[in-house]
C-alpha cells in the first residue's frame, strides 16, 4: 500500500523526489503518513480535499482486497 500511495503522489506533484511515505502499524489500522514539498501540498489535497479523498478511497478499496484497514495522513513540514 505504501508503494501505491507513493506512486500516486509522485504523479501529482512537481517535486516527486521529495515524496515520502512512512508506514506506522497501529492496533486497528495501518497509518500511512505522506509528506511532500510544501509547494505541492495543495496538489495532493486538491480543491476541497477531493484529491485526498479519492486517494483515501483507493486505499480503502485496495485494503479490502488484503483484508486490512489503512488510513492516510497528509503531514505538513
C-alpha positions in Angstrom: 0.0 0.0 0.0 2.9 2.3 0.7 4.1 2.0 -2.9 0.5 2.7 -4.2 0.3 6.0 -2.3 3.9 6.9 -3.2 3.3 6.4 -6.9 0.0 8.3 -6.9 1.6 11.2 -5.0 4.7 11.3 -7.3 2.4 11.6 -10.4 0.6 14.6 -8.8 3.4 16.8 -7.6 6.1 19.0 -9.1 8.8 17.7 -6.8 8.5 13.9 -7.0 11.9 13.3 -5.3 10.6 14.9 -2.1 7.6 12.5 -1.7 8.0 10.4 1.4 5.6 7.8 2.8 6.0 6.2 6.2 4.0 3.3 7.4 3.0 3.1 11.1 1.4 -0.1 12.4 -1.5 0.5 14.8 -3.8 -1.8 16.7 -6.8 -1.1 14.5 -5.2 0.1 11.2 -2.0 0.9 9.4 -1.4 4.6 9.2 0.4 5.9 6.1 2.0 9.3 6.6 2.5 11.2 3.4 5.0 14.1 3.3 5.5 16.3 0.2 7.3 19.5 -0.7 5.4 22.5 0.9 4.6 23.9 -2.6 2.9 20.5 -3.6 0.7 20.2 -0.5 -2.3 21.8 -2.3 -1.9 19.5 -5.3 -2.1 16.4 -3.1 -5.0 17.7 -1.1 -6.9 19.1 -4.0 -9.9 21.5 -4.1 -12.0 21.0 -1.0 -10.0 17.8 -0.3 -11.2 16.0 -3.4 -7.9 14.5 -4.4 -7.0 13.4 -0.9 -10.5 11.8 -0.6 -10.0 10.0 -3.9 -6.6 8.6 -2.7 -8.2 7.5 0.6 -11.0 5.8 -1.3 -8.4 3.9 -3.5 -6.5 3.0 -0.3 -9.7 1.6 1.3 -10.6 -0.4 -1.7 -7.1 -1.9 -2.0 -7.1 -2.6 1.7 -10.3 -4.6 1.4 -8.6 -6.9 -1.0 -5.8 -7.7 1.5 -8.3 -7.5 4.5 -6.5 -4.7 6.3 -7.5 -1.2 7.1 -5.3 1.7 6.1 -5.5 5.4 7.0 -3.8 8.2 5.0 -2.5 11.2 6.8 -1.0 14.1 4.8 1.5 15.9 7.0 2.8 19.4 6.8 6.5 20.1 7.4 
